[in-house]
Amino acid sequence: MQGKAKMNQYITIEKFIDILNEENLPQEHHVMVLAVLADISLHTDRFLINSSELVQMAAQYSPAFQKLPADRQAFISSVLSMPLFLIM
């Protein structure tokens, strides 16, 4: 049998924030993303990378995300779902 097993990898919200700090987002967007992550971190400290899990948690747990207009939610969602490649 050939093929690779897909390994589920998790990352902490703290580590994701470290990665975001290196992305040079405009200050306004960076602050919005951090507010959403702060809300999520009250419920969990990690998430499955390369999935929609973090976006789903933003919609479920983050008042900061929920009160944003649709275009800002779309932008934040794109940041929260950006591809991550971790070397373990």
C-alpha positions as CSV (number, residue, x, y, z in Angstrom):
1,M,0.0,0.0,0.0
2,Q,1.5,3.3,-1.1
3,G,0.7,6.8,0.1
4,K,1.4,8.9,3.1
5,A,-0.7,9.1,6.2
6,K,-1.9,12.6,6.9
7,M,-0.6,13.7,10.3
8,N,-2.8,16.0,12.3
9,Q,-0.7,18.8,13.6
10,Y,-1.7,21.3,16.2
11,I,-0.2,24.6,17.0
12,T,-0.7,26.8,20.1
13,I,-2.4,30.1,19.7
14,E,0.8,31.6,21.3
15,K,3.0,30.2,18.6
16,F,0.5,31.4,15.9
17,I,0.8,34.9,17.3
18,D,4.6,34.6,17.1
19,I,4.2,33.7,13.4
20,L,1.8,36.6,12.8
21,N,4.2,39.0,14.4
22,E,6.6,38.2,11.6
23,E,4.1,38.7,8.9
24,N,4.1,42.5,8.9
25,L,0.4,43.0,8.7
26,P,-0.8,46.6,8.8
27,Q,-1.2,47.7,12.4
28,E,-5.0,48.0,12.3
29,H,-5.3,44.4,10.9
30,H,-2.8,43.0,13.3
31,V,-4.7,44.5,16.3
32,M,-8.0,43.0,15.0
33,V,-6.5,39.5,14.6
34,L,-4.9,39.7,18.1
35,A,-8.3,40.7,19.6
36,V,-9.9,37.7,17.9
37,L,-7.2,35.3,19.1
38,A,-7.5,36.7,22.6
39,D,-11.2,35.8,22.6
40,I,-10.5,32.3,21.3
41,S,-7.7,31.7,23.8
42,L,-10.3,31.9,26.6
43,H,-11.7,28.6,25.3
44,T,-8.7,26.8,23.9
45,D,-4.9,27.1,23.6
46,R,-4.4,25.3,20.3
47,F,-5.9,24.4,17.0
48,L,-5.5,22.1,14.0
49,I,-3.3,23.7,11.4
50,N,-4.3,24.0,7.8
51,S,-8.0,23.6,8.7
52,S,-11.0,25.8,9.1
53,E,-11.0,25.1,12.9
54,L,-9.6,28.5,13.9
55,V,-12.1,30.4,11.7
56,Q,-15.0,28.4,13.2
57,M,-13.8,29.2,16.7
58,A,-13.6,32.9,15.8
59,A,-17.2,32.8,14.7
60,Q,-18.3,30.9,17.7
61,Y,-16.3,32.4,20.5
62,S,-15.1,35.9,19.5
63,P,-17.3,38.9,20.1
64,A,-14.5,41.0,18.4
65,F,-14.9,38.9,15.2
66,Q,-18.7,38.7,15.4
67,K,-19.1,42.5,15.5
68,L,-16.9,43.1,12.4
69,P,-18.5,43.9,9.0
70,A,-18.5,41.0,6.5
71,D,-15.5,42.3,4.5
72,R,-13.4,42.5,7.7
73,Q,-14.6,39.1,8.8
74,A,-13.5,37.7,5.4
75,F,-10.0,39.3,5.8
76,I,-9.6,38.0,9.3
77,S,-10.8,34.6,8.2
78,S,-8.1,34.6,5.5
79,V,-5.4,35.4,8.0
80,L,-6.7,32.7,10.5
81,S,-6.7,30.1,7.7
82,M,-3.4,30.9,6.1
83,P,-1.3,27.8,5.2
84,L,1.2,26.8,7.9
85,F,4.1,24.6,7.3
86,L,5.8,23.4,10.5
87,I,9.0,21.6,10.7
88,M,8.8,19.2,13.7
